[in-house]
Amino acid sequence: MPIITLTTDFGEKDHFAGAVKGAIYGELESIRIVDITHSVSPFHTAEAAYIIQSAYRSFPDGTIHLIGIDSELNPENKHIAVLLDGHYFICANNGIISMLANEIVPEKIVEINIHDHIISNFPVLDVFVKVACHIARGGTLDVIGKRIQELRQLNGLNPVVQGDGKQIIGIVIYIDNYGNVITNITKSLFDEVGKGRDFKITARHASFKKIHTHYSDAINFDQPKERREEDGKKIALWNSSQYLELAIYKSNPTTVGSASTLFGLEYRDSVTISFDAL
């Protein structure tokens, strides 16, 4: 039996996440359910896209990812099921899947059309659960929807290369629990454009000339502990999802501050990488 994951903006206070799990177990008692998160900012499709893109590869092929973000059905917000990279994704066609589809072409996309048989104002509970359980039983996508070719895009979330490769202009797409700032600039794009050149990253009050691979790279461990500069040490790095991240070593947004607060960065703020001439 495959795994069903849940990614929603339901939070922990209300009954919604529990009700969805109960409905799944009501149909498939032996299914395995994994919570990726229920703490996506309300209706924040870009945040959800980054989280699901970062998480899904950790699961085995055949996993079914149920995404409950901005999922109310209306003429401009249809429901879809997508087979991509060996995984199934069930969500609204609101741009969430476009970040994944920028890198990997979906194998199949269907617009879900079982709504005539279900009366609901909670589509994640009723429609998405039915589709997920159908797939988990071995059912095909063609049974629950009609094939479509186009996915709705998240506008403005792709970085821009300017000046014949002199600059990459990106934006902040996510701020994590530690207040670290994740941009939409990937290592693959950086390598392709930069071609090994020296560079400078600029983001409001902060600038960087190196990109590391570990948070602890900010610290010189050759120095005795009492002489190290650790508190508030800033760092740019490629995070585990290979996106450019701006961070503060061992930050805490509620006490010492974080990259977001100390650099003055919020969602969609600009981050620029300027390269030396070839």
C-alpha positions as CSV (number, residue, x, y, z in Angstrom):
1,M,0.0,0.0,0.0
2,P,1.5,3.4,-1.0
3,I,2.0,6.4,1.3
4,I,-0.3,9.4,1.3
5,T,1.3,12.7,2.4
6,L,-0.5,15.8,3.5
7,T,0.7,19.4,3.0
8,T,-1.9,22.1,4.0
9,D,-2.4,25.5,5.6
10,F,-4.9,24.0,8.1
11,G,-2.7,24.7,11.2
12,E,-3.0,22.6,14.3
13,K,-5.9,24.3,16.1
14,D,-8.8,23.3,14.0
15,H,-10.2,19.9,13.1
16,F,-9.4,20.0,9.4
17,A,-6.2,17.9,9.3
18,G,-7.6,15.3,11.6
19,A,-10.8,15.0,9.6
20,V,-8.9,14.4,6.4
21,K,-6.8,11.7,8.1
22,G,-10.0,10.1,9.4
23,A,-11.6,10.1,6.0
24,I,-8.6,8.4,4.5
25,Y,-8.5,5.7,7.2
26,G,-12.3,5.3,6.7
27,E,-11.6,4.1,3.1
28,L,-8.2,2.4,3.6
29,E,-7.4,1.2,7.1
30,S,-3.9,0.0,6.2
31,I,-2.7,3.1,4.4
32,R,0.3,5.1,5.7
33,I,-0.2,8.8,6.2
34,V,2.7,11.2,6.6
35,D,2.2,14.9,7.5
36,I,4.7,17.0,5.6
37,T,3.3,20.2,7.2
38,H,0.0,21.8,8.1
39,S,1.7,25.2,8.8
40,V,1.9,26.7,5.3
41,S,1.0,30.4,5.5
42,P,-2.7,30.7,4.6
43,F,-3.3,30.5,0.8
44,H,0.5,30.9,0.2
45,T,0.9,28.8,-3.0
46,A,4.6,29.7,-3.5
47,E,5.5,28.6,0.0
48,A,3.6,25.3,-0.5
49,A,5.3,24.8,-3.9
50,Y,8.8,25.2,-2.3
51,I,7.9,22.8,0.6
52,I,6.5,20.0,-1.6
53,Q,9.3,20.3,-4.1
54,S,11.9,20.0,-1.3
55,A,10.1,17.1,0.4
56,Y,8.6,14.8,-2.2
57,R,11.9,13.2,-3.4
58,S,12.5,11.7,0.1
59,F,9.5,9.4,-0.5
60,P,9.4,6.3,-2.6
61,D,7.9,6.3,-6.1
62,G,4.2,5.8,-6.1
63,T,3.7,8.1,-3.1
64,I,0.5,10.2,-3.3
65,H,0.9,13.9,-2.2
66,L,-2.4,15.6,-1.2
67,I,-1.9,19.4,-1.1
68,G,-4.6,21.4,0.6
69,I,-3.8,25.0,-0.2
70,D,-6.4,27.4,-1.8
71,S,-8.4,24.4,-2.9
72,E,-11.9,25.8,-3.1
73,L,-13.4,24.8,-6.5
74,N,-14.4,27.7,-8.8
75,P,-14.2,28.4,-12.6
76,E,-10.6,29.7,-12.2
77,N,-9.4,27.2,-9.7
78,K,-10.0,23.7,-11.0
79,H,-8.8,20.5,-9.3
80,I,-6.1,18.4,-10.8
81,A,-4.2,15.1,-10.3
82,V,-0.7,14.9,-11.7
83,L,1.8,12.1,-12.3
84,L,5.2,13.6,-12.2
85,D,8.6,12.0,-11.5
86,G,6.9,8.8,-10.4
87,H,4.8,10.6,-7.8
88,Y,1.1,11.6,-7.7
89,F,0.1,15.1,-6.7
90,I,-3.5,16.1,-6.0
91,C,-4.3,19.8,-5.6
92,A,-5.9,22.8,-7.1
93,N,-4.5,24.1,-10.4
94,N,-3.3,27.2,-8.8
95,G,0.4,27.2,-9.7
96,I,1.7,24.9,-7.0
97,I,2.8,22.2,-9.4
98,S,4.4,24.6,-11.8
99,M,7.6,24.9,-9.8
100,L,8.1,21.1,-10.0
101,A,7.1,21.1,-13.7
102,N,9.7,23.7,-14.5
103,E,12.4,21.0,-14.0
104,I,10.5,17.8,-14.8
105,V,7.8,17.3,-17.5
106,P,4.7,15.7,-16.0
107,E,3.9,12.3,-17.3
108,K,0.1,12.9,-17.1
109,I,-2.2,15.7,-15.9
110,V,-6.0,15.3,-15.5
111,E,-8.6,17.8,-14.4
112,I,-10.7,16.0,-11.8
113,N,-14.3,15.6,-12.8
114,I,-16.0,13.6,-10.0
115,H,-17.6,16.6,-8.4
116,D,-21.1,15.8,-9.7
117,H,-21.1,12.8,-7.4
118,I,-19.9,14.6,-4.3
119,I,-21.6,17.5,-2.4
120,S,-19.0,19.3,-0.5
121,N,-17.6,22.7,0.7
122,F,-14.5,21.0,1.9
123,P,-12.9,19.6,-1.2
124,V,-9.7,18.4,0.4
125,L,-11.8,16.1,2.7
126,D,-14.2,14.9,0.1
127,V,-12.8,15.2,-3.4
128,F,-9.0,14.9,-2.8
129,V,-9.4,12.0,-0.3
130,K,-11.6,10.1,-2.8
131,V,-9.0,10.6,-5.6
132,A,-6.0,9.7,-3.3
133,C,-7.7,6.5,-2.2
134,H,-8.6,5.6,-5.8
135,I,-5.0,5.9,-6.8
136,A,-3.8,4.0,-3.7
137,R,-6.1,1.1,-4.7
138,G,-4.3,1.0,-8.1
139,G,-6.8,3.1,-10.0
140,T,-5.8,5.2,-13.0
141,L,-6.0,9.0,-13.4
142,D,-8.1,8.7,-16.6
143,V,-11.0,7.3,-14.5
144,I,-11.3,10.4,-12.3
145,G,-10.5,13.2,-14.8
146,K,-10.0,14.3,-18.3
147,R,-6.5,14.9,-19.7
148,I,-5.2,18.5,-19.9
149,Q,-1.8,19.8,-21.1
150,E,-1.4,23.1,-19.4
151,L,-0.6,23.9,-15.7
152,R,-1.3,27.3,-14.2
153,Q,1.9,29.2,-13.5
154,L,3.0,31.1,-10.4
155,N,3.8,34.5,-11.9
156,G,7.1,36.1,-11.2
157,L,8.7,33.2,-9.4
158,N,11.4,32.4,-12.0
159,P,14.7,34.3,-11.6
160,V,15.8,36.6,-14.5
161,V,19.2,36.6,-16.1
162,Q,20.2,40.1,-17.3
163,G,23.0,41.8,-19.2
164,D,24.2,38.8,-21.2
165,G,24.9,36.9,-18.0
166,K,26.2,39.7,-15.8
167,Q,23.4,39.4,-13.3
168,I,20.8,36.9,-11.9
169,I,17.9,38.7,-10.3
170,G,15.9,36.5,-8.0
171,I,13.4,37.0,-5.2
172,V,12.7,35.6,-1.7
173,I,10.2,32.7,-2.0
174,Y,10.3,31.3,1.5
175,I,11.3,32.1,5.1
176,D,11.8,29.0,7.2
177,N,11.2,28.4,10.9
178,Y,14.7,29.7,11.8
179,G,14.1,32.9,9.8
180,N,16.5,31.8,7.1
181,V,15.7,33.3,3.7
182,I,15.3,31.0,0.7
183,T,15.5,32.5,-2.8
184,N,14.4,31.1,-6.2
185,I,18.0,31.0,-7.4
186,T,19.1,27.4,-7.9
187,K,22.7,26.1,-7.9
188,S,22.2,24.8,-11.4
189,L,21.3,28.2,-12.7
190,F,24.1,29.9,-10.8
191,D,26.7,27.4,-12.3
192,E,25.3,27.8,-15.8
193,V,25.4,31.6,-15.7
194,G,28.4,32.2,-13.5
195,K,30.8,29.9,-15.2
196,G,33.1,30.0,-12.3
197,R,33.4,33.8,-12.1
198,D,33.7,35.8,-8.9
199,F,30.4,37.3,-7.8
200,K,28.7,39.4,-5.2
201,I,25.2,38.7,-3.7
202,T,23.2,41.7,-2.7
203,A,20.0,41.6,-0.6
204,R,19.0,44.9,1.0
205,H,21.4,45.4,3.9
206,A,23.4,42.3,3.3
207,S,26.1,41.2,0.8
208,F,28.1,38.0,0.3
209,K,31.0,37.0,-1.9
210,K,31.0,33.3,-1.0
211,I,28.4,30.5,-1.1
212,H,28.9,27.6,1.3
213,T,27.4,24.1,1.7
214,H,27.0,23.9,5.5
215,Y,25.8,26.4,8.1
216,S,28.9,25.7,10.2
217,D,31.1,26.9,7.3
218,A,30.6,30.3,8.7
219,I,32.7,29.4,11.8
220,N,36.5,29.1,11.8
221,F,36.9,26.0,14.0
222,D,40.7,26.4,13.9
223,Q,40.3,29.3,16.3
224,P,39.9,28.6,20.1
225,K,36.2,28.6,21.0
226,E,36.5,31.8,23.1
227,R,38.0,33.7,20.1
228,R,35.5,32.6,17.5
229,E,32.9,35.0,16.0
230,E,29.7,33.0,16.1
231,D,26.8,35.1,17.3
232,G,25.1,36.8,14.3
233,K,27.5,35.3,11.8
234,K,25.9,35.7,8.4
235,I,26.2,33.1,5.6
236,A,25.0,32.3,2.1
237,L,24.7,28.7,1.2
238,W,23.2,26.1,-1.1
239,N,20.5,24.5,1.1
240,S,19.5,20.8,1.0
241,S,17.1,21.6,-1.9
242,Q,20.0,23.4,-3.8
243,Y,18.4,26.8,-3.6
244,L,20.4,29.9,-2.5
245,E,19.7,30.5,1.2
246,L,20.8,33.5,3.3
247,A,21.1,32.7,6.9
248,I,22.4,33.6,10.3
249,Y,24.4,30.9,12.2
250,K,22.2,29.4,14.9
251,S,19.6,32.1,14.5
252,N,16.4,32.4,16.6
253,P,13.7,34.8,15.3
254,T,12.2,35.2,18.8
255,T,15.5,36.1,20.6
256,V,18.7,37.0,18.8
257,G,17.1,37.7,15.4
258,S,17.3,36.0,12.0
259,A,18.3,36.6,8.4
260,S,14.8,37.8,7.6
261,T,14.7,40.3,10.5
262,L,18.4,41.4,10.5
263,F,18.6,41.7,6.7
264,G,15.2,43.2,6.4
265,L,14.0,40.6,3.9
266,E,10.4,39.4,3.3
267,Y,8.6,37.4,0.7
268,R,9.2,38.6,-2.9
269,D,12.1,41.0,-1.9
270,S,14.8,41.1,-4.5
271,V,18.1,39.2,-4.3
272,T,20.8,40.0,-7.0
273,I,23.9,38.1,-7.9
274,S,26.4,40.2,-10.0
275,F,29.2,38.4,-11.8
276,D,32.6,39.8,-12.8
277,A,33.1,40.2,-16.5
278,L,34.2,37.1,-18.5
